[in-house]
Amino acid sequence: MSALVLIAGIFGAAGVGLSALAAHAGGADLNPASLMLLVHAPALLALGLAPASKTMRTGGLVLAAGVLLFAGDLAARHFLEHKLFPMAAPTGGIAMMIGWLIVGLSALVRR
């Protein structure tokens, strides 16, 4: 089993949980966190199931790390009332963009 499939499952479950908490317990920070988790879970699932190059899988892992940083920082703000570290959410956002670019560039890399 691909690590990306496992990550996709965890992200999907966490996204649903955070979305429910945002709806029932409030918390503006939880909405974008749950959105990033739920949007990227199917993408990571597809990357994990597809016959992919090393470049594509690397892009998927960078993407997953970015989502984890972004959503984790927003969840920490809500539950712990402090950030993971300064600039954690923006760093996660940049990592997501880099991950998507690596996934896209993998189309140009020969296997």
DSSP file (Angstrom, degrees, kcal/mol; ACC not computed):
  #  RESIDUE AA STRUCTURE BP1 BP2  ACC     N-H-->O    O-->H-N    N-H-->O    O-->H-N    TCO  KAPPA ALPHA  PHI   PSI    X-CA   Y-CA   Z-CA
    1    1 A M              0   0    0      0, 0.0     2,-0.2     0, 0.0    48,-0.1   0.000 360.0 360.0 360.0 140.3    0.0    0.0    0.0
    2    2 A S    >>  -     0   0    0     46,-0.2     4,-1.5     1,-0.1     3,-0.6  -0.503 360.0-132.5 -76.0 141.9    1.2    3.5   -0.8
    3    3 A A  H 3> S+     0   0    0      1,-0.2     4,-2.6     2,-0.2     5,-0.2   0.834 108.1  61.6 -60.4 -32.2    1.9    5.9    2.0
    4    4 A L  H 3> S+     0   0    0      1,-0.2     4,-2.4     2,-0.2    -1,-0.2   0.841  99.9  53.1 -66.2 -32.0   -0.1    8.5    0.0
    5    5 A V  H <> S+     0   0    0     -3,-0.6     4,-2.1     2,-0.2    -1,-0.2   0.922 110.5  47.3 -67.0 -43.8   -3.2    6.3    0.3
    6    6 A L  H  X S+     0   0    0     -4,-1.5     4,-2.1     2,-0.2    -2,-0.2   0.931 112.9  48.5 -61.0 -46.6   -2.8    6.1    4.0
    7    7 A I  H  X S+     0   0    0     -4,-2.6     4,-3.0     1,-0.2     5,-0.2   0.900 108.9  54.4 -61.1 -41.8   -2.3    9.9    4.3
    8    8 A A  H  X S+     0   0    0     -4,-2.4     4,-2.7     1,-0.2    -1,-0.2   0.912 108.5  48.8 -59.8 -43.3   -5.4   10.4    2.1
    9    9 A G  H  X S+     0   0    0     -4,-2.1     4,-2.3     2,-0.2    -1,-0.2   0.909 113.2  46.4 -63.6 -42.3   -7.5    8.4    4.4
   10   10 A I  H  X S+     0   0    0     -4,-2.1     4,-2.7     2,-0.2     5,-0.2   0.924 113.5  48.9 -66.1 -44.3   -6.3   10.2    7.5
   11   11 A F  H  X S+     0   0    0     -4,-3.0     4,-2.7     2,-0.2    -2,-0.2   0.907 111.0  50.9 -62.5 -41.9   -6.7   13.6    5.8
   12   12 A G  H  X S+     0   0    0     -4,-2.7     4,-2.1    -5,-0.2    -2,-0.2   0.938 113.2  44.3 -61.6 -47.1  -10.3   12.7    4.7
   13   13 A A  H  X S+     0   0    0     -4,-2.3     4,-2.4     1,-0.2    -2,-0.2   0.923 115.3  48.0 -63.9 -44.2  -11.3   11.6    8.2
   14   14 A A  H  X S+     0   0    0     -4,-2.7     4,-2.9     1,-0.2     5,-0.2   0.884 110.0  53.4 -64.4 -38.2   -9.6   14.6    9.8
   15   15 A G  H  X S+     0   0    0     -4,-2.7     4,-2.1    -5,-0.2    -1,-0.2   0.907 110.2  46.2 -63.7 -42.4  -11.3   16.9    7.3
   16   16 A V  H  X S+     0   0    0     -4,-2.1     4,-2.3     2,-0.2    -2,-0.2   0.922 114.2  49.1 -65.4 -43.6  -14.8   15.5    8.0
   17   17 A G  H  X S+     0   0    0     -4,-2.4     4,-2.4     1,-0.2    -2,-0.2   0.928 113.1  45.4 -62.5 -46.1  -14.1   15.8   11.8
   18   18 A L  H  X S+     0   0    0     -4,-2.9     4,-2.6     1,-0.2    -1,-0.2   0.866 111.3  54.0 -66.9 -35.0  -12.9   19.3   11.6
   19   19 A S  H  X S+     0   0    0     -4,-2.1     4,-2.0    -5,-0.2    -1,-0.2   0.914 109.7  47.4 -64.2 -42.4  -15.8   20.3    9.4
   20   20 A A  H  X S+     0   0    0     -4,-2.3     4,-2.4     2,-0.2     5,-0.3   0.911 112.3  49.7 -64.9 -42.3  -18.2   18.9   11.9
   21   21 A L  H  X>S+     0   0    0     -4,-2.4     4,-3.2     1,-0.2     5,-0.5   0.917 110.2  50.6 -62.5 -42.0  -16.5   20.7   14.7
   22   22 A A  H  X5S+     0   0    0     -4,-2.6     4,-0.7     1,-0.2    -1,-0.2   0.892 113.8  45.5 -62.1 -39.4  -16.5   24.0   12.8
   23   23 A A  H  <5S+     0   0    0     -4,-2.0    -1,-0.2    -5,-0.2    -2,-0.2   0.865 126.7  26.6 -72.7 -36.4  -20.3   23.6   12.1
   24   24 A H  H  <5S+     0   0    0     -4,-2.4    -2,-0.2    -5,-0.1    -3,-0.2   0.745 133.0  29.0-102.3 -26.9  -21.3   22.6   15.6
   25   25 A A  H  <5S-     0   0    0     -4,-3.2    -3,-0.2    -5,-0.3    -2,-0.1   0.392 100.3-127.6-116.5   1.5  -18.7   24.2   17.9
   26   26 A G     << +     0   0    0     -4,-0.7    -1,-0.3    -5,-0.5    -2,-0.1  -0.133  43.2 152.8  77.1 179.9  -17.6   27.2   16.0
   27   27 A G    >>  -     0   0    0     -4,-0.1     3,-1.3    -5,-0.1     4,-0.7   0.566  31.6-153.0 117.0  91.9  -14.1   28.1   15.1
   28   28 A A  T 34 S+     0   0    0      1,-0.3     3,-0.5     2,-0.2    -6,-0.0   0.800  95.6  61.0 -61.5 -30.0  -13.3   30.1   12.0
   29   29 A D  T 3> S+     0   0    0      1,-0.2     4,-1.1     2,-0.2    -1,-0.3   0.758  96.4  61.4 -69.2 -23.4   -9.8   28.6   11.8
   30   30 A L  H <> S+     0   0    0     -3,-1.3     4,-2.9     1,-0.2     5,-0.3   0.798  91.6  65.4 -77.1 -27.4  -11.3   25.1   11.4
   31   31 A N  H  X S+     0   0    0     -4,-0.7     4,-2.3    -3,-0.5    -1,-0.2   0.961 106.7  38.8 -61.7 -53.3  -13.2   25.8    8.1
   32   32 A P  H  > S+     0   0    0      0, 0.0     4,-2.3     0, 0.0    -1,-0.2   0.862 116.1  54.2 -66.9 -30.8  -10.1   26.5    5.9
   33   33 A A  H  X S+     0   0    0     -4,-1.1     4,-2.0     2,-0.2    -2,-0.2   0.947 111.4  43.7 -64.3 -47.2   -8.2   23.6    7.7
   34   34 A S  H  X S+     0   0    0     -4,-2.9     4,-2.8     1,-0.2     5,-0.2   0.880 111.9  54.9 -66.4 -36.2  -11.0   21.2    6.9
   35   35 A L  H  X S+     0   0    0     -4,-2.3     4,-2.6    -5,-0.3     5,-0.3   0.938 108.2  47.3 -61.2 -47.5  -11.3   22.5    3.4
   36   36 A M  H  X S+     0   0    0     -4,-2.3     4,-1.9     1,-0.2    -1,-0.2   0.899 114.3  48.0 -62.7 -40.2   -7.6   21.9    2.6
   37   37 A L  H  X S+     0   0    0     -4,-2.0     4,-1.7    -5,-0.2    -2,-0.2   0.937 115.2  43.8 -64.6 -46.3   -7.8   18.4    4.1
   38   38 A L  H  < S+     0   0    0     -4,-2.8    -2,-0.2     1,-0.2    -1,-0.2   0.830 114.5  48.8 -72.2 -31.5  -10.9   17.4    2.2
   39   39 A V  H  X S+     0   0    0     -4,-2.6     4,-0.6    -5,-0.2    -1,-0.2   0.879 117.0  40.8 -73.2 -38.0   -9.8   18.9   -1.1
   40   40 A H  H  X S+     0   0    0     -4,-1.9     4,-2.7    -5,-0.3     5,-0.3   0.699  97.2  76.6 -88.2 -18.6   -6.4   17.3   -1.1
   41   41 A A  H  X S+     0   0    0     -4,-1.7     4,-2.3     1,-0.2    -1,-0.2   0.942  99.0  43.2 -58.2 -49.5   -7.5   13.8    0.3
   42   42 A P  H  > S+     0   0    0      0, 0.0     4,-2.5     0, 0.0    -1,-0.2   0.878 113.4  52.9 -65.8 -33.9   -8.9   12.6   -3.1
   43   43 A A  H  X S+     0   0    0     -4,-0.6     4,-2.4     2,-0.2    -2,-0.2   0.934 111.4  45.3 -64.5 -44.2   -5.9   14.1   -4.9
   44   44 A L  H  X S+     0   0    0     -4,-2.7     4,-2.4     2,-0.2    -1,-0.2   0.867 110.7  54.5 -67.2 -35.2   -3.5   12.2   -2.7
   45   45 A L  H  X S+     0   0    0     -4,-2.3     4,-1.8    -5,-0.3    -2,-0.2   0.937 109.6  47.1 -61.2 -46.2   -5.6    9.0   -3.0
   46   46 A A  H  X S+     0   0    0     -4,-2.5     4,-2.1     1,-0.2    -2,-0.2   0.910 112.5  49.3 -62.2 -42.5   -5.3    9.3   -6.8
   47   47 A L  H  < S+     0   0    0     -4,-2.4    -1,-0.2     1,-0.2    -2,-0.2   0.875 112.1  49.4 -64.3 -36.0   -1.6    9.9   -6.6
   48   48 A G  H  < S+     0   0    0     -4,-2.4    -1,-0.2     1,-0.2    -2,-0.2   0.801 116.2  40.8 -73.4 -28.8   -1.2    6.9   -4.3
   49   49 A L  H  < S+     0   0    0     -4,-1.8    -2,-0.2    -5,-0.2    -1,-0.2   0.725  98.3  87.9 -91.3 -24.2   -3.2    4.5   -6.5
   50   50 A A  S  < S-     0   0    0     -4,-2.1     2,-1.1    -5,-0.2     0, 0.0  -0.432  92.2-105.1 -76.1 147.6   -1.9    5.6   -9.9
   51   51 A P        +     0   0    0      0, 0.0     2,-0.3     0, 0.0    -1,-0.1  -0.635  61.4 179.8 -68.2 106.4    1.2    4.1  -11.4
   52   52 A A        -     0   0    0     -2,-1.1     2,-0.1    -5,-0.1    -5,-0.0  -0.790  29.5-117.5-120.2 153.9    3.4    7.1  -10.7
   53   53 A S     >  -     0   0    0     -2,-0.3     4,-2.3     1,-0.1     5,-0.2  -0.319  36.9-105.3 -76.9 167.4    6.9    8.1  -11.2
   54   54 A K  H  > S+     0   0    0      1,-0.2     4,-2.4     2,-0.2     5,-0.2   0.867 122.8  55.4 -61.3 -36.3    9.2    8.9   -8.3
   55   55 A T  H  > S+     0   0    0      2,-0.2     4,-2.4     1,-0.2    -1,-0.2   0.921 107.6  48.0 -63.5 -44.3    8.9   12.6   -9.1
   56   56 A M  H  > S+     0   0    0      2,-0.2     4,-2.2     1,-0.2    -2,-0.2   0.916 112.5  48.2 -64.5 -43.2    5.1   12.4   -8.9
   57   57 A R  H  X S+     0   0    0     -4,-2.3     4,-2.2     2,-0.2    -1,-0.2   0.887 110.2  52.4 -65.3 -37.7    5.2   10.6   -5.6
   58   58 A T  H  X S+     0   0    0     -4,-2.4     4,-2.5     2,-0.2     5,-0.2   0.927 108.8  50.7 -61.9 -44.4    7.7   13.1   -4.2
   59   59 A G  H  X S+     0   0    0     -4,-2.4     4,-2.6     1,-0.2    -2,-0.2   0.900 109.1  51.8 -58.4 -41.6    5.3   15.9   -5.3
   60   60 A G  H  X S+     0   0    0     -4,-2.2     4,-2.6     2,-0.2    -1,-0.2   0.892 109.9  48.3 -62.5 -40.7    2.5   14.1   -3.5
   61   61 A L  H  X S+     0   0    0     -4,-2.2     4,-2.3     2,-0.2    -2,-0.2   0.886 111.9  48.7 -68.9 -38.3    4.5   13.9   -0.3
   62   62 A V  H  X S+     0   0    0     -4,-2.5     4,-2.2     2,-0.2    37,-0.2   0.912 112.2  50.4 -64.7 -41.7    5.5   17.6   -0.5
   63   63 A L  H  X S+     0   0    0     -4,-2.6     4,-2.4    -5,-0.2    -2,-0.2   0.923 110.4  49.0 -60.1 -46.3    1.8   18.4   -1.0
   64   64 A A  H  X S+     0   0    0     -4,-2.6     4,-2.5     1,-0.2    -2,-0.2   0.898 109.7  51.5 -62.5 -41.2    0.8   16.3    2.0
   65   65 A A  H  X S+     0   0    0     -4,-2.3     4,-2.4     1,-0.2    -1,-0.2   0.900 109.9  50.5 -63.2 -39.5    3.5   18.0    4.2
   66   66 A G  H  X S+     0   0    0     -4,-2.2     4,-2.8     2,-0.2    -2,-0.2   0.922 110.8  47.7 -64.0 -44.5    2.1   21.3    3.1
   67   67 A V  H  X>S+     0   0    0     -4,-2.4     4,-2.9     1,-0.2     5,-0.5   0.917 111.4  51.9 -62.3 -43.0   -1.5   20.4    3.9
   68   68 A L  H  X5S+     0   0    0     -4,-2.5     4,-2.1     1,-0.2     5,-0.2   0.918 112.9  44.3 -60.9 -44.6   -0.4   19.0    7.3
   69   69 A L  H  X5S+     0   0    0     -4,-2.4     4,-2.2     3,-0.2    -2,-0.2   0.940 117.5  44.6 -64.3 -47.7    1.5   22.3    8.1
   70   70 A F  H  X5S+     0   0    0     -4,-2.8     4,-1.9     2,-0.2    -2,-0.2   0.974 121.7  35.9 -62.9 -57.1   -1.3   24.5    6.9
   71   71 A A  H  X5S+     0   0    0     -4,-2.9     4,-2.6     1,-0.2     5,-0.2   0.879 116.5  55.3 -66.9 -37.7   -4.2   22.6    8.5
   72   72 A G  H  X<S+     0   0    0     -4,-2.1     4,-2.4    -5,-0.5    -1,-0.2   0.894 107.5  49.2 -62.7 -39.7   -2.2   21.7   11.6
   73   73 A D  H  X S+     0   0    0     -4,-2.2     4,-2.1    -5,-0.2    -1,-0.2   0.924 112.5  46.9 -66.3 -43.4   -1.3   25.3   12.3
   74   74 A L  H  X S+     0   0    0     -4,-1.9     4,-1.5     1,-0.2    -2,-0.2   0.893 113.6  48.4 -66.1 -38.2   -5.0   26.4   12.0
   75   75 A A  H  X S+     0   0    0     -4,-2.6     4,-3.2     2,-0.2     5,-0.4   0.889 109.5  53.0 -67.5 -38.3   -6.1   23.6   14.2
   76   76 A A  H  X>S+     0   0    0     -4,-2.4     4,-2.1     1,-0.2     6,-1.1   0.894 105.7  54.4 -63.4 -39.1   -3.4   24.4   16.8
   77   77 A R  H  <5S+     0   0    0     -4,-2.1     4,-0.3     4,-0.2    -1,-0.2   0.897 115.6  39.9 -59.8 -39.2   -4.7   28.0   16.8
   78   78 A H  H  <5S+     0   0    0     -4,-1.5    -2,-0.2    -5,-0.1    -1,-0.2   0.952 127.8  28.1 -75.8 -51.1   -8.2   26.7   17.6
   79   79 A F  H  <5S+     0   0    0     -4,-3.2    -3,-0.2     1,-0.1    -2,-0.2   0.855 134.5  28.0 -84.3 -35.9   -7.4   23.9   20.1
   80   80 A L  T  <5S-     0   0    0     -4,-2.1    -3,-0.2    -5,-0.4    -1,-0.1   0.539  95.7-130.1-103.2 -10.1   -4.1   25.1   21.7
   81   81 A E  S   <S+     0   0    0     -5,-0.9     2,-0.3    -4,-0.3    -4,-0.2   0.770  79.1  76.4  61.6  29.0   -4.7   28.8   21.3
   82   82 A H  S    S-     0   0    0     -6,-1.1    -2,-0.3    -9,-0.1    -1,-0.2  -0.974  83.8 -98.4-157.3 160.2   -1.3   29.3   19.7
   83   83 A K        -     0   0    0     -2,-0.3   -10,-0.1     1,-0.1    -9,-0.1  -0.310  27.1-121.7 -74.7 159.7    0.5   28.7   16.4
   84   84 A L  S    S-     0   0    0      1,-0.3    -1,-0.1   -15,-0.2   -11,-0.0   0.960  89.1 -37.2 -61.4 -51.3    2.7   25.7   15.7
   85   85 A F  S >  S-     0   0    0     -3,-0.0     3,-1.8     0, 0.0    -1,-0.3  -0.941  86.1 -64.3-164.0 161.3    5.5   28.1   14.9
   86   86 A P  T 3  S+     0   0    0      0, 0.0     0, 0.0     0, 0.0     0, 0.0  -0.279 120.9   6.2 -56.9 134.9    5.7   31.5   13.2
   87   87 A M  T 3> S+     0   0    0      1,-0.1     4,-2.1     3,-0.0     5,-0.2   0.688  85.7 135.8  68.2  21.8    4.7   31.4    9.6
   88   88 A A  H <> S+     0   0    0     -3,-1.8     4,-2.4     2,-0.2     5,-0.2   0.943  71.6  46.2 -65.1 -47.5    3.7   27.7    9.7
   89   89 A A  H  > S+     0   0    0     -4,-0.3     4,-2.4     2,-0.2    -1,-0.2   0.941 114.9  45.7 -64.2 -47.3    0.4   28.2    7.7
   90   90 A P  H  > S+     0   0    0      0, 0.0     4,-2.4     0, 0.0    -1,-0.2   0.893 112.3  52.4 -62.7 -36.1    2.1   30.3    5.0
   91   91 A T  H  X S+     0   0    0     -4,-2.1     4,-2.4     2,-0.2    -2,-0.2   0.908 109.8  49.3 -62.9 -41.0    5.0   27.8    4.8
   92   92 A G  H  X S+     0   0    0     -4,-2.4     4,-2.3     2,-0.2    -1,-0.2   0.897 109.8  51.4 -63.5 -40.9    2.4   25.0    4.4
   93   93 A G  H  X S+     0   0    0     -4,-2.4     4,-2.1     2,-0.2    -2,-0.2   0.910 110.9  47.4 -62.6 -42.7    0.7   27.0    1.7
   94   94 A I  H  X S+     0   0    0     -4,-2.4     4,-2.6     1,-0.2    -2,-0.2   0.904 110.5  52.5 -64.9 -41.1    3.9   27.4   -0.2
   95   95 A A  H  X S+     0   0    0     -4,-2.4     4,-2.8     1,-0.2    -2,-0.2   0.887 107.4  52.6 -62.5 -38.2    4.7   23.7    0.2
   96   96 A M  H  X S+     0   0    0     -4,-2.3     4,-2.5     2,-0.2    -1,-0.2   0.931 110.0  47.9 -62.5 -44.1    1.3   22.9   -1.3
   97   97 A M  H  X S+     0   0    0     -4,-2.1     4,-2.2     2,-0.2    -2,-0.2   0.920 113.5  47.4 -62.3 -42.9    2.0   25.1   -4.3
   98   98 A I  H  X S+     0   0    0     -4,-2.6     4,-2.5     2,-0.2    -2,-0.2   0.910 110.6  52.7 -64.3 -41.9    5.5   23.5   -4.7
   99   99 A G  H  X S+     0   0    0     -4,-2.8     4,-2.5     1,-0.2    -2,-0.2   0.917 109.6  48.0 -59.6 -44.5    4.0   20.0   -4.4
  100  100 A W  H  X S+     0   0    0     -4,-2.5     4,-2.6     1,-0.2    -1,-0.2   0.890 111.0  51.4 -64.0 -38.6    1.4   20.7   -7.1
  101  101 A L  H  X S+     0   0    0     -4,-2.2     4,-2.9     2,-0.2    -2,-0.2   0.906 109.9  49.2 -65.0 -40.2    4.1   22.1   -9.4
  102  102 A I  H  X S+     0   0    0     -4,-2.5     4,-1.5     2,-0.2    -2,-0.2   0.924 110.7  50.6 -64.1 -43.3    6.3   19.0   -8.8
  103  103 A V  H  < S+     0   0    0     -4,-2.5     4,-0.4     1,-0.2     3,-0.3   0.937 113.6  45.7 -58.6 -45.8    3.2   16.8   -9.6
  104  104 A G  H >< S+     0   0    0     -4,-2.6     3,-1.4     1,-0.2     4,-0.2   0.915 111.3  51.1 -64.2 -43.0    2.6   18.8  -12.8
  105  105 A L  H >X S+     0   0    0     -4,-2.9     3,-2.0     1,-0.3     4,-0.5   0.734  92.2  76.6 -67.4 -21.4    6.3   18.7  -13.8
  106  106 A S  G >< S+     0   0    0     -4,-1.5     3,-0.7     1,-0.3    -1,-0.3   0.756  82.5  68.0 -61.9 -20.9    6.3   14.9  -13.3
  107  107 A A  G <4 S+     0   0    0     -3,-1.4    -1,-0.3    -4,-0.4    -2,-0.2   0.752 100.9  48.0 -67.4 -22.4    4.5   14.7  -16.6
  108  108 A L  G <4 S+     0   0    0     -3,-2.0     2,-0.5    -4,-0.2    -1,-0.2   0.543  94.1  90.9 -94.0  -9.0    7.7   16.0  -18.3
  109  109 A V  S << S-     0   0    0     -3,-0.7     2,-0.1    -4,-0.5   -56,-0.1  -0.747  75.8-128.5 -93.6 130.4   10.0   13.5  -16.5
  110  110 A R              0   0    0     -2,-0.5    -2,-0.1     1,-0.1    -1,-0.0  -0.452 360.0 360.0 -73.2 148.1   10.7   10.2  -18.2
  111  111 A R              0   0    0     -2,-0.1    -1,-0.1   -58,-0.1   -57,-0.1   0.464 360.0 360.0 -80.1 360.0   10.2    7.1  -16.2
